[in-house]
Amino acid sequence: MLQVSRKRRRLERFKAWRRRIAARPRLNAAYRVGVAIVGTLVLVVGFALAMMPTPGPGWVMVAGGLGLLSSEFVWARKVVDFFRGRLRAIQLWFLRRSMATRVALLGSALVIVAFSLWSMGAVAMIGGWFGIDHAWMALSNLI
């Protein structure tokens, strides 16, 4: 309960700070331009990373960039709401499946992630940190 009230107080402080900025037109315009620039940069970097065959980091940055932009722009809020609805529908679909199906889907996702990391050399890199150097750890050794 204490954690919830702490989060709520932090949110209220942010909202009050944002209202003070919004009350000053030039400062508000500068703030919105700053949010637009930072949000767009995060979004572009996220898309660049998401185009690589890696699960995760790019899409996290895309979501972060959209989150930043949605704090100030209605169009970005609509995009976030759309994807939030789609993700909720996928979650509900997943939870309606049998336990065996869920385990199979999660196992498949884990295999895809593991293969992606292995094919990019991440397994060999992490093994190298611990002095483990096996030929199978790097895709380039097998080709």
LUMZAGU-25938 format. One record per residue (C-alpha): residue number from 1; residue in one letter; x, y, z. Coordinates in steps of 0.001 Angstrom, whole numbers. Example, Ala and Ser with C-alpha at 12.3 -4.5 7.8 and 13.67 -1.06 7.14 Angstrom:
2
+-----+--------+---------+---------+---------+
: num : residu :       u :       v :       w :
+-----+--------+---------+---------+---------+
:   1 :      a :   12300 :   -4500 :    7800 :
:   2 :      s :   13670 :   -1060 :    7140 :
+-----+--------+---------+---------+---------+
END
This chain:
143
+-----+--------+---------+---------+---------+
: num : residu :       u :       v :       w :
+-----+--------+---------+---------+---------+
:   1 :      m :       0 :       0 :       0 :
:   2 :      l :    2856 :    2332 :     805 :
:   3 :      q :    4344 :    1735 :   -2642 :
:   4 :      v :    1052 :    2671 :   -4346 :
:   5 :      s :     765 :    5940 :   -2444 :
:   6 :      r :    4400 :    6747 :   -3213 :
:   7 :      k :    3790 :    6184 :   -6925 :
:   8 :      r :     614 :    8258 :   -6763 :
:   9 :      r :    2448 :   11134 :   -5052 :
:  10 :      r :    5187 :   11000 :   -7666 :
:  11 :      l :    2599 :   11085 :  -10443 :
:  12 :      e :     800 :   14022 :   -8813 :
:  13 :      r :    4091 :   15930 :   -8480 :
:  14 :      f :    4811 :   15318 :  -12163 :
:  15 :      k :    1332 :   16500 :  -13150 :
:  16 :      a :    1741 :   19662 :  -11066 :
:  17 :      w :    5157 :   20308 :  -12644 :
:  18 :      r :    3663 :   19758 :  -16101 :
:  19 :      r :     808 :   22182 :  -15356 :
:  20 :      r :    3340 :   24849 :  -14350 :
:  21 :      i :    5125 :   24374 :  -17688 :
:  22 :      a :    1825 :   24387 :  -19614 :
:  23 :      a :     912 :   27721 :  -18013 :
:  24 :      r :    3867 :   29381 :  -19771 :
:  25 :      p :    3312 :   29216 :  -23567 :
:  26 :      r :    6936 :   29549 :  -24694 :
:  27 :      l :    8208 :   27088 :  -22151 :
:  28 :      n :    5375 :   24718 :  -23066 :
:  29 :      a :    6270 :   24941 :  -26767 :
:  30 :      a :    9938 :   24268 :  -25998 :
:  31 :      y :    8987 :   21323 :  -23802 :
:  32 :      r :    6779 :   19822 :  -26526 :
:  33 :      v :    9525 :   20263 :  -29133 :
:  34 :      g :   11997 :   18570 :  -26775 :
:  35 :      v :    9622 :   15659 :  -26186 :
:  36 :      a :    9051 :   15387 :  -29952 :
:  37 :      i :   12791 :   15290 :  -30685 :
:  38 :      v :   13698 :   12804 :  -27943 :
:  39 :      g :   10651 :   10612 :  -28602 :
:  40 :      t :   11325 :   10542 :  -32341 :
:  41 :      l :   15005 :    9670 :  -31813 :
:  42 :      v :   14110 :    6813 :  -29467 :
:  43 :      l :   11465 :    5627 :  -31935 :
:  44 :      v :   13865 :    5725 :  -34924 :
:  45 :      v :   16628 :    3900 :  -33025 :
:  46 :      g :   14039 :    1367 :  -31877 :
:  47 :      f :   12886 :     743 :  -35443 :
:  48 :      a :   16502 :     378 :  -36562 :
:  49 :      l :   17116 :   -2228 :  -33848 :
:  50 :      a :   13781 :   -3939 :  -34494 :
:  51 :      m :   14723 :   -4461 :  -38134 :
:  52 :      m :   17613 :   -6614 :  -36984 :
:  53 :      p :   16655 :  -10243 :  -36405 :
:  54 :      t :   16667 :   -9811 :  -32648 :
:  55 :      p :   13736 :  -10332 :  -30351 :
:  56 :      g :   13282 :   -7582 :  -27862 :
:  57 :      p :   15488 :   -4524 :  -27641 :
:  58 :      g :   14233 :   -2725 :  -30721 :
:  59 :      w :   10581 :   -3256 :  -29867 :
:  60 :      v :   11157 :   -2091 :  -26300 :
:  61 :      m :   12640 :    1142 :  -27654 :
:  62 :      v :    9755 :    1552 :  -30130 :
:  63 :      a :    7323 :    1231 :  -27227 :
:  64 :      g :    9388 :    3693 :  -25179 :
:  65 :      g :    9495 :    6232 :  -28002 :
:  66 :      l :    5747 :    5958 :  -28522 :
:  67 :      g :    5245 :    6308 :  -24785 :
:  68 :      l :    7277 :    9513 :  -24743 :
:  69 :      l :    5431 :   10919 :  -27729 :
:  70 :      s :    2040 :    9912 :  -26335 :
:  71 :      s :    2647 :   12052 :  -23257 :
:  72 :      e :    2229 :   15131 :  -25458 :
:  73 :      f :     620 :   14134 :  -28766 :
:  74 :      v :   -2877 :   12740 :  -29314 :
:  75 :      w :   -1926 :   10759 :  -32435 :
:  76 :      a :     750 :    8863 :  -30485 :
:  77 :      r :   -1732 :    8206 :  -27652 :
:  78 :      k :   -4119 :    6669 :  -30212 :
:  79 :      v :   -1338 :    4420 :  -31559 :
:  80 :      v :    -417 :    3328 :  -28025 :
:  81 :      d :   -4067 :    2629 :  -27198 :
:  82 :      f :   -4471 :     611 :  -30407 :
:  83 :      f :   -1445 :   -1581 :  -29672 :
:  84 :      r :   -2410 :   -1908 :  -26016 :
:  85 :      g :   -5781 :   -3270 :  -27152 :
:  86 :      r :   -4156 :   -5691 :  -29585 :
:  87 :      l :   -1715 :   -6940 :  -26945 :
:  88 :      r :   -4578 :   -7418 :  -24478 :
:  89 :      a :   -6488 :   -9453 :  -27093 :
:  90 :      i :   -3411 :  -11637 :  -27701 :
:  91 :      q :   -2974 :  -12101 :  -23968 :
:  92 :      l :   -6599 :  -13182 :  -23544 :
:  93 :      w :   -6296 :  -15550 :  -26519 :
:  94 :      f :   -3137 :  -17054 :  -25019 :
:  95 :      l :   -4746 :  -17526 :  -21589 :
:  96 :      r :   -7705 :  -19374 :  -23142 :
:  97 :      r :   -5368 :  -22051 :  -24552 :
:  98 :      s :   -4635 :  -25287 :  -22705 :
:  99 :      m :   -1559 :  -25508 :  -20514 :
: 100 :      a :     132 :  -27820 :  -23042 :
: 101 :      t :    -416 :  -25284 :  -25836 :
: 102 :      r :     912 :  -22444 :  -23695 :
: 103 :      v :    4024 :  -24427 :  -22775 :
: 104 :      a :    4581 :  -25300 :  -26445 :
: 105 :      l :    4182 :  -21666 :  -27543 :
: 106 :      l :    6499 :  -20360 :  -24833 :
: 107 :      g :    9012 :  -23113 :  -25583 :
: 108 :      s :    8951 :  -22203 :  -29271 :
: 109 :      a :    9513 :  -18548 :  -28436 :
: 110 :      l :   12427 :  -19505 :  -26184 :
: 111 :      v :   13990 :  -21583 :  -28970 :
: 112 :      i :   13651 :  -18648 :  -31398 :
: 113 :      v :   15264 :  -16260 :  -28907 :
: 114 :      a :   18083 :  -18708 :  -28162 :
: 115 :      f :   18746 :  -19299 :  -31873 :
: 116 :      s :   18733 :  -15547 :  -32549 :
: 117 :      l :   21260 :  -14919 :  -29777 :
: 118 :      w :   23433 :  -17819 :  -30909 :
: 119 :      s :   23367 :  -16753 :  -34574 :
: 120 :      m :   24422 :  -13213 :  -33636 :
: 121 :      g :   27365 :  -14493 :  -31605 :
: 122 :      a :   25992 :  -13482 :  -28202 :
: 123 :      v :   26464 :  -16992 :  -26781 :
: 124 :      a :   30140 :  -17012 :  -27790 :
: 125 :      m :   30635 :  -13488 :  -26452 :
: 126 :      i :   29120 :  -14310 :  -23049 :
: 127 :      g :   31041 :  -17598 :  -22932 :
: 128 :      g :   34237 :  -15632 :  -23578 :
: 129 :      w :   33563 :  -13503 :  -20493 :
: 130 :      f :   33790 :  -16654 :  -18388 :
: 131 :      g :   36683 :  -18255 :  -20273 :
: 132 :      i :   34452 :  -20802 :  -22013 :
: 133 :      d :   35412 :  -21198 :  -25656 :
: 134 :      h :   33785 :  -24044 :  -27542 :
: 135 :      a :   33571 :  -24249 :  -31327 :
: 136 :      w :   29786 :  -24727 :  -31336 :
: 137 :      m :   29248 :  -21433 :  -29486 :
: 138 :      a :   29968 :  -19321 :  -32561 :
: 139 :      l :   28014 :  -19734 :  -35789 :
: 140 :      s :   31050 :  -18638 :  -37804 :
: 141 :      n :   32953 :  -21721 :  -36574 :
: 142 :      l :   30288 :  -24032 :  -37993 :
: 143 :      i :   30019 :  -22496 :  -41453 :
+-----+--------+---------+---------+---------+
END
